[in-house]
Each structure stands twice: as C-alpha cells, then as structure tokens.
Amino acid sequence: MDAHIHHQGSSRQPTPLQVELAATAWARLRGLLGRRGLNPGQGLWIRPCNSVHCCFMRFAIDVLYLDSAGTILRVRHHLRPWRFSAYWRAASVLELAAGECRRLNIQPGDRLQCNA
C-alpha cells in the first residue's frame, strides 16, 4: 500500500513510502524475518503492536511508534539484530531500513497517512 509521512510544522512535501501491512497474527509474528533488507522508502507497518524484536534478523531497522491516529510518538534509530524495543503507549509500529528516519527527516509529531 502507498503511504505518506506528513511532516509536522513543515512546508515540505509529504514523504512517500511503500508500506506492507502486517495486521494478522501470522504476519505480525513473522514481521521481517527471512528478508535480507528493506529498500529505501519501503517499510512494514505492524498493527496492533507496541514492541518489536530483531531476533534472527539479518539487518538493523529504524522503528517508528505510532498512536491510533498515525502520529509518530517515538523514533528508535538503528535497532540492531538480537535487540528489543518497546513503547507501551504505541498502537502500531512502522519498521524502516536503518538510517531512513534520518535520511527522510522523520521525527516525533509527524503523521503517517495511508492511501489504502
């Protein structure tokens, strides 16, 4: 599905992303396991979700914690394999390749909007 990050308090154009939705129990459990990486602008949106693990993963990720309206509450940069991260207030999580949040200047307060 196509999604856009709308940058809070900015006149910048929304940042386009190609997002895969993981909404079933199996899809959430599998997550990014078995993949070799993510392309720039590509991500996995896991909902509902408020914590992630990188056990058995081959690459680091950036993690965006979102509320139920799609507002980014917290950004975890460069979560390496075999690490865990949680933010209990989050309703969902968007996983991107490590470094994408800095490259795209994604920050708390920005908002994810899906076109699906």
Contact map, one row per residue, 1 for C-alpha under 8 A:
11100000000000000111100000000000000000000000000000000000000000000000000000000000000000000000000000000000000000000111
11110000000000011110000000000000000000000000000000000000000000000000000000000000000000000000000000000000000000000111
11111000000000011110000000000000000000000000000000000000000000000000000000000000000000000000000000000000000000011111
01111100000001111000000000000000000000000000000000000000000000000000000000000000000000000000000000000000000000011100
00111110000001111000000000000000000000000000000000000000000000000000000000000000000000000000000000000000010001111000
00011111000011100000000000000000000000000000000000000000000000000000000000000000000000000000000000000000000001111000
00001111111111100000000000000000000000000000000000000000000000000000000000000000000000000000000000000000011011100000
00000111110000000000000000000000000000000000000000000000000000000000000000000000000000000000000000000000000011100000
00000011111000000000000000000000000000000000000000000000000000000000000000000000000000000000000000000000000000000000
00000011111100000000000000000000000000000000000000000000000000000000000000000000000000000000000000000000000000000000
00000010111110000000000000000000000000000000000000000000000000000000000000000000000000000000000000000000000000000000
00000010011111000000000000000000000000000000000000000000000000000000000000000000000000000000000000000000000000000000
00000110001111100000000000000000000000000000000000000000000000000000000000000000000000000000000000000000000000000000
00011110000111110000000000000000000000000000000000000000000000000000000000000000000000000000000000000000000000000000
00011110000011111000000000000000000000000000000000000000000000000000000000000000000000000000000000000001000000000000
01111000000001111100000000000000000000001000000000000000000000000000000000000000000000000000000000000000000000000000
01111000000000111110000000000000000000001110000000000000000000000000000000000000000000000000000000000000000000000000
11100000000000011111000000000000000000001110000000000000000000000000000000000000000000000000000000000000000000000000
11100000000000001111100000000000000000000111100000000000000000000000000000000000000000000000000000000000000000000000
10000000000000000111110000000000000000000011100000000000000000000000000000000000000000000000000000000000000000000000
10000000000000000011111000000000000000000001111000000000000000000000000000000000000000000000000000000000000000000000
00000000000000000001111100110010000000000001111000000000000000000000000000000000000000000000000000000000000000000000
00000000000000000000111110110000000000000000011100000000000000000000000000000000000000000000000000000000000000000000
00000000000000000000011111110000000000000000000000000000000000000000000000000000000000000000000000000000000000000000
00000000000000000000001111111000000000000000000000000000000000000000000000000000000000000000000000000000000000000000
00000000000000000000000111111100000000000000000000000000000000000000000000000000000000000000000000000000000000000000
00000000000000000000011111111110000000000000000000000000000000000000000000000000000000000000000000000000000000000000
00000000000000000000011111111110000000000000011000000000000000000000000000000000000000000000000000000000000000000000
00000000000000000000000011111110000000000000000000000000000000000000000000000000000000000000000000000000000000000000
00000000000000000000000001111111100000000000000000000000000000000000000000000000000000000000000000000000000000000000
00000000000000000000010000111111100000000001010000000000000000000000000000000000000000000000000000000000000000000000
00000000000000000000000000000111111000000001000000000000100000000000000000000000000000000000000000000000000000000000
00000000000000000000000000000111111000000000000000000001100000000000000000000000000000000000000000000000000000000000
00000000000000000000000000000001111100000000000000000000110000000000000000000000000000000000000000000000000000000000
00000000000000000000000000000001111111000000000000000000110000000000000000000000000000000000000000000000000000000000
00000000000000000000000000000000011111000000000000000000011000000000000000000000000000000000000000000000000000000000
00000000000000000000000000000000001111100000000000000000011000000000000000000000000000000000000010000000000000000000
00000000000000000000000000000000001111110110000000000000000000000000000000000000000000000000000110000000000000000000
00000000000000000000000000000000000011111100000000000000000000000000000000000000000000000000000010000000000000000000
00000000000000000000000000000000000001111100000000000000000000000000000000000000000000000000000010010000000000000000
00000000000000011100000000000000000000111110000000000000000000000000000000000000000000000000000100010000000000000000
00000000000000001110000000000000000001111111000000000000000000000000000000000000000000000000000110000000000000000000
00000000000000001111000000000000000001001111100000000000000000000000000000000000000000000000011110000000000000000000
00000000000000000011110000000011000000000111110000000000000000000000000000000000000000000000011100000000000000000000
00000000000000000011110000000000000000000011111000000000000000000000000000000000000000000001111000000000000000000000
00000000000000000000111000010010000000000001111110000000000000000000000000000000000000000001111000000000000000000000
00000000000000000000111000010000000000000000111110000000000000000000000000000000000000000011100000000000000000000000
00000000000000000000001000000000000000000000011111000000000000000000000000000000000000000011100000000000000000000000
00000000000000000000000000000000000000000000011111110000000000000000000000000000000000000111100000000000000000000000
00000000000000000000000000000000000000000000000111110000000000001000000000000000000001111111100000000000000000000000
00000000000000000000000000000000000000000000000011111000000000000000000000000000000111110000100000000000000000000000
00000000000000000000000000000000000000000000000011111100000000000000000000000000000111000000000000000000000000000000
00000000000000000000000000000000000000000000000000111110000000000000000000000000011110000000000000000000000000000000
00000000000000000000000000000000000000000000000000011111100100000000000000000011111100000000000000000000000000000000
00000000000000000000000000000000000000000000000000001111100000000000000000000000111000000000000000000000000000000000
00000000000000000000000000000000100000000000000000000111110000000000000000000000110000000000000000000000000000000000
00000000000000000000000000000001111000000000000000000111111100000000000000000000110000000000000000000000000000000000
00000000000000000000000000000000011110000000000000000001111100000000000000000000100000000000000000000000000000000000
00000000000000000000000000000000000110000000000000000000111110000000000000000001100000000000000000000000000000000000
00000000000000000000000000000000000000000000000000000100111111000000000000000111100000000000000011000000000000000000
00000000000000000000000000000000000000000000000000000000001111100000000000001111000000000000001111100000000000000000
00000000000000000000000000000000000000000000000000000000000111110000000000111110000000000000001111111000000000000000
00000000000000000000000000000000000000000000000000000000000011111000000000111110000000000000111100000000000000000000
00000000000000000000000000000000000000000000000000000000000001111100000111110000000000000000111000000000000000000000
00000000000000000000000000000000000000000000000001000000000000111110000111100000000000100111110000000000000000000000
00000000000000000000000000000000000000000000000000000000000000011111111111000000000000000111110000000000000000000000
00000000000000000000000000000000000000000000000000000000000000001111111110000000000000001111000000000000000000000000
00000000000000000000000000000000000000000000000000000000000000000111111000000000000000000111000000000000000000000000
00000000000000000000000000000000000000000000000000000000000000000111111000000000000000000000000000000000000000000000
00000000000000000000000000000000000000000000000000000000000000000111111100000000000000000000000000000000000000111000
00000000000000000000000000000000000000000000000000000000000000000111111110000000000000000000000000000000000111110000
00000000000000000000000000000000000000000000000000000000000000011110011111100000000000000000000000000000001111110000
00000000000000000000000000000000000000000000000000000000000000011110001111100000000000000100000000000000000110000000
00000000000000000000000000000000000000000000000000000000000000011100000111110000000000100000000000000000001100000000
00000000000000000000000000000000000000000000000000000000000001111000000111111000000000000000000000001000001100000000
00000000000000000000000000000000000000000000000000000000000001110000000001111110000010000000000000000000000000000000
00000000000000000000000000000000000000000000000000000000000011100000000000111110000000000000000001101000000000000000
00000000000000000000000000000000000000000000000000000000000111100000000000011111000000000000000001100000000000000000
00000000000000000000000000000000000000000000000000000100000111100000000000011111101110000000000001000000000000000000
00000000000000000000000000000000000000000000000000000100001110000000000000000111111000000000000000000000000000000000
00000000000000000000000000000000000000000000000000000111111100000000000000000011111000000000000000000000000000000000
00000000000000000000000000000000000000000000000000001111100000000000000000000001111100000000000000000000000000000000
00000000000000000000000000000000000000000000000000001110000000000000000000000011111110000000000000000000000000000000
00000000000000000000000000000000000000000000000000111100000000000000000000000010011111000000000000000000000000000000
00000000000000000000000000000000000000000000000000111000000000000000000000010010001111100000000000000000000000000000
00000000000000000000000000000000000000000000000001110000000000000000000000000000000111110000000000000000000000000000
00000000000000000000000000000000000000000000000001100000000000001000000001000000000011111100000000000000000000000000
00000000000000000000000000000000000000000000000001100000000000000000000000000000000001111100000000000000000000000000
00000000000000000000000000000000000000000000000001000000000000000010000000000000000000111110000000000000000000000000
00000000000000000000000000000000000000000000000011000000000000001111000010000000000000111111100000000000000000000000
00000000000000000000000000000000000000000000001111000000000000001111000000000000000000001111100000000000000000000000
00000000000000000000000000000000000000000000111111000000000000001111000000000000000000000111110000000000000000000000
00000000000000000000000000000000000000000000111111100000000000111100000000000000000000000111111000000000000000000000
00000000000000000000000000000000000000000011110000000000000000111100000000000000000000000001111100000000000000000000
00000000000000000000000000000000000000000011110000000000000011110000000000000000000000000000111110000000000000000000
00000000000000000000000000000000000001001111000000000000000011100000000000000000000000000000011111011000000000000000
00000000000000000000000000000000000011110110000000000000000111000000000000000000000000000000001111110000000000000000
00000000000000000000000000000000000000000000000000000000000111000000000000001110000000000000000111111000000000000000
00000000000000000000000000000000000000000000000000000000000011000000000000001100000000000000000011111110000000000000
00000000000000000000000000000000000000011000000000000000000001000000000000000000000000000000000111111111000000000000
00000000000000000000000000000000000000000000000000000000000001000000000000101000000000000000000101111111111000000000
00000000000000000000000000000000000000000000000000000000000000000000000000000000000000000000000000111111110000000000
00000000000000000000000000000000000000000000000000000000000000000000000000000000000000000000000000111111110000000000
00000000000000100000000000000000000000000000000000000000000000000000000000000000000000000000000000011111110000000000
00000000000000000000000000000000000000000000000000000000000000000000000000000000000000000000000000001111111000000000
00001010000000000000000000000000000000000000000000000000000000000000000000000000000000000000000000001111111101000000
00000010000000000000000000000000000000000000000000000000000000000000000101100000000000000000000000001000111111000000
00000000000000000000000000000000000000000000000000000000000000000000001111100000000000000000000000000000011111000000
00000011000000000000000000000000000000000000000000000000000000000000001110000000000000000000000000000000001111100000
00001111000000000000000000000000000000000000000000000000000000000000001100000000000000000000000000000000011111110000
00001111000000000000000000000000000000000000000000000000000000000000011100000000000000000000000000000000000011111000
00111100000000000000000000000000000000000000000000000000000000000000011100000000000000000000000000000000000001111100
00111100000000000000000000000000000000000000000000000000000000000000010000000000000000000000000000000000000000111110
11110000000000000000000000000000000000000000000000000000000000000000000000000000000000000000000000000000000000011111
11100000000000000000000000000000000000000000000000000000000000000000000000000000000000000000000000000000000000001111
11100000000000000000000000000000000000000000000000000000000000000000000000000000000000000000000000000000000000000111
